[in-house]
Amino acid sequence: MFKPASRRQARLHLALIGPAGAGKTYTALKLACAMGDKVAVIDTERSSACTYAGDFKFDVAELEDHHPQTYIDAIHAADDAGYDVLIIDSLSHAWAGRSGALELVDKAAARSRSSNSFAAWRSVTPLHNALLDAMLSTNCHVIATLRAKMAYTQEKDKNGKTRIRKVGLQPLQRDGMEYEFDIVGDMDLDHNLVISKTRCSVLADAVIHRPDEELARVLVNWLEPEDGVPLPDMKSVMAAWRSEVEAAGFTYDEMLRFLEDKGRGNPRRWDDERRTTALAWLVSETGRRSFENWQAKASA
C-alpha cells in the first residue's frame, strides 16, 4: 500500500497578490517568459498586459466578460494550443468583475421570490469550482494575479464598544482561494515579493526584491521530477474519465450533485479521486452544449 515518496514532474500554480502598481503583471511575464517559450495571457485588465509587448513575447486573449465559463474556455484554449505557461491577469475579476461570481449571485437572488443570496450560491458555486479545476488541471504552468483589498475585523474594546480594526491586505477572491496554489506571494509598492505560502522549501519565508529569472530558475528546478517519470497527459486522463461518465449516462444535475457530495479531487493525485476533476470539466462542457442547444432551438 505504501511506497517511498518522490516528487514527480508537476505544473506550477503561483499566485501573485498585491495592490495596483505593485508590479504583478510585469513579474508574471518576467517569470513566465523565463520558464517557457510559449506564453499565453488571459487579460481582464483592459489590455494592461499589452503595454509590455515590447519587453516580452507572448500571446493574449482579452476577455469580453468575466463569467467563470469564459475563463474556463480560455484556459482550455491555452491547453489545446500547447502553451508552456498561462498567466491569468487577473483572477479577481472572475469573482468581482462583470458577470463574475458575485454578480451572478446577485442576479440569481433577484430572480428568486425570496431574494435569498444564500440559495443563489447553489448554482454559482459549481461554476466557481469548475474554474478552479480547469486552472489546476491544465498542462500549462499557471501564474495568476489577484488584486488586494484591505480586510477589517470588528472587536470589542475594554468598554464594550465595537471598534473596526484593519487586519491587512487580502486577495480579492473567494475566501480560501490561496490554498489552491503551490506558492503564494504578496507584492508591495516597492516591488518586493513576500512569500506567504509555499510547497517549495527553498522559498520558505523568502522576501525577493524585483523577482526575475533567478526565481524562475528556482521554480523550474523544484518542479523537475526526482524519478524521471512525468505526470500522465491531462487530456488522455480527461478523455478516459469522460468516456466512463458518459457511458454511465449521468445527467447534468447528477454530475453537479456528485461534485457537491464528493468535493474536488486532489489535482496532484492520479488515482480514482481524479474522477471529480474530470467531472467538473464535464459539467462545464455539458453546460456549454446545453446552452448551445437551447440557442439553436430558440432561433429555429
N, C-alpha and C positions, 0 to 999 in steps of 0.2 A: 504493500500500500504506500509506504513512504520511500522516498529516494533522496539522494543528496540534492540540495538546491543549487541551481545555476541560473545565471542571467542569460536570457535568450534575446535575440535581436528584437528591439522594440521600436515603437514610434514615440516621438516626443510630444507631450502635451504641456505646453508652457503658457502661463497666464501673466500678463503684464498689466498691473493696476496702477492708475495714477490720475491726477488732475490734468486738465488741458495745459499743454506747454511742457509737460514732463519729458516728452520725447518717446512716447510709447510706439508710435508708428515707425519712426526712424530706427529705433532699436530693434523692432521686429524685423524690419527689412535688412538691417545690418547682419543680424543673426541668421535669417533665412537664406540670404544670398551666400553666406559662408558655409552653410550646411548642405546646399543642393544647387544644381544647375537650373532646374525648372521651378520657378516660384510663382504662385498664384496669390492674389489678394482679393478677398471679399470686402469691398469698400462700402461702408454705410455712412461715411463721414463727409459726404458732399465732395468727392474727388480729392480728399486731402492726401491720399497716398500718391496720387499722380504728381504732386509737387516735388516728389523725389525721383521722378522718372529719369532725370539727368544723372543721378547718383547710382541708381541700381537698375538692373534689368529684371523685369517682372511683367506678368500679365494681370489684368484687373477685371473684375466683374462688379459693376456698380448696381446695387440693389435698388429697385424702384419702391419697394416697401420692406418692412421688417417682420413680416409674418414668419413664424418658425419654419413653415414649409418652404418659404423662399430660401431661407438659409440652407435647409436640408437639400434642396435641389442644387444649390450652388456647390455644396460640399460633394455631392455625388458627381457633379460635372467635373470638378477638380480631380476626383478619384479616377473617373473614366479617362481623363486626358493624361494621366500618369505624372502629375506634378510631384516633385520631391517634397516641397514644403508648401503648406497652405496657411496664410495669415488671415485671420478673421478680425477685421478692424471696422467696427468694434462689436463685441458680443453683447454689450449693454443694450443696443437697440432692439435685440430680439426680446428683451424684457420690457423696456420702457419707450421704444420707438413707435413709429407709425405702423399700426397693425401688429404691434408686439403683444406679448402675453398679457400685460396689464390692460391694454386697450381691448383685447379680445374678451377678457373677463368683464370689463365694464359694459361692453355691448351685449354679451350673453345675459348679464344681470338685468340690463334694461329691457331685454325681450321677455324675460320671465315675469310671471304675475307677481311674484313676491319681491322682485329686485334683490334677490339673495345672491351676493357675490360668492359666498362660500360654495353654494351649489354650482355656480358657474365654473369654478375651478375643475369640476369633474370632466369637462370637455377640453379644457385648456392644458391641464397637467400632462395628459398623454402626449400632446403635441410638443410640450417643453421637453419631456423625457425622450421623445423620438429625436429631437435636435441634439440632445446630449449624446445619444447613442450613435448618431451619424458622425458627430465630431470625434468620438472616441474610437469609432470603428474604421475610420478611413485609413488607407495605406499611406497617406501623407503625414509628415510631421506637422503638427498644428501649433501655431503661436497665436493666441487670442489676446487682444487688448480689451480692457474694461475700464470704463470711466469710474472715478472715485467720487463718493459723496460723504459729507460729514454725518456721522452717526451720533445720536443723542440717547441718553437714558434719563429716566425720572427717578429721583431719590428723595428721601425724607431727611430734612436737616434735624438738628437736636431739638428744635421747637415744634417738630411735626409738620412743618410746611414742605410742600413739594417743590423741589428745585430741578431744573433741567441742566444736565452736565454733558459736555462734549466727551465722547469716548474715542475719537479718532476717525480716520477715513475708512470707509467700507466700499467694496465694489458695488456698482450699480447693476445688480443682477439678483436673482433669487438667492435667499439665504442658503449657505452651504455650497454654492457653486464652486468655490475654491477647492473643495475636497475632490473634485473630479479631475484635477490636474496633477501631473507629476511634480511640477515645480511652479511656485507662485512667487512673484517678485513685485514689490511696491516701489514705484518710481516717484521721486520728488522733483521739485522745480530746479534743483541743481544737477539733475540727470544722474542721480545715484540710484542704483538698483539694490534694494534691500531684500534679500531672500527670506521670506517668512514661512515657506513650507517647501521641503524638497525631499525626494527619494534618492537624490544623488548626494552621498555623504560628503563629497569634496566641497559642495556648495553650502553646507550647513552653516547658518548664521553669517553668510558672506554679505559684504557690502561692496558693490562694484561701481566705480565711477565711470560713466560713459561706457557701457558694455560694448564689446567689439568682437573681432574674430577669435580672440583668445577664449572667450566664454563659449563661442560656438565649437571650438576645438574640444573643450572640456565635455560639452554635451555629446558630441559625436563619439568620443572615446568611451563615455559612460554607456551609450546605447549599443555599442558593439557587443555581440554575443560572446559569452565565455566558452561555450561548447561548439561554436561554429554552426549551430543549427538555427536557421531563420524561422520566423513565425510563418505559418501557412498563409497563402494568399487569401486576403479577406474576401475577394469576390467569389472564389470557389467555395469557401465556407458558407457564405450567404446563399449561394445558389443551391447548395445541398439542403440547407435548412428550409429554404423557400419551397423546394420540391416536396419535402416531407410535410410541411404545414399545409400546403395547398392540396396534397393528397388526402389529408385529414378532413378537408372541407370546412376549415374554420371560417366563420363569418367575420366581418369587420368588428362587430360588437364582442364576439367571442375572443378575438385577439386582444382587444382593449382590456377585457376582464382578466385575461391571462396575465397581461403586463401588470395590472394593478395588484393581482393576487401574488405574483411571483417576484415582482420588482425587476430591476435591470440586472443582468448577469455581469460579473466582473470582466471588463474588457481585456484584462491581461490573461484570462484563462481560456483554454481551448477544449473544454470538455462539454458536458451536457448543459452547463449553465449558459453556454453561448446562445442557446435557443432564444432567450429573452431578447438579446440584442438583435438577432435576426428578425424576431417578431416585431420589434419596434420599427425596423426598416420596412417590414411588410405592411405595418399599419399605415405608414406614410405613403407607400406605394398604392395600397388599396384605396386609401382616401383620395389620392390624386386620380386614380382611374374612375372611382365612383363620381367624382366631380366632373370629369370629362364626359362620362356617360350622361350625367344629368344635363350638362350644357348641350350635348348633341340632341337629346330628346326635347329640350326646351326650344331649340332653334328649328326643329323639324316642322 
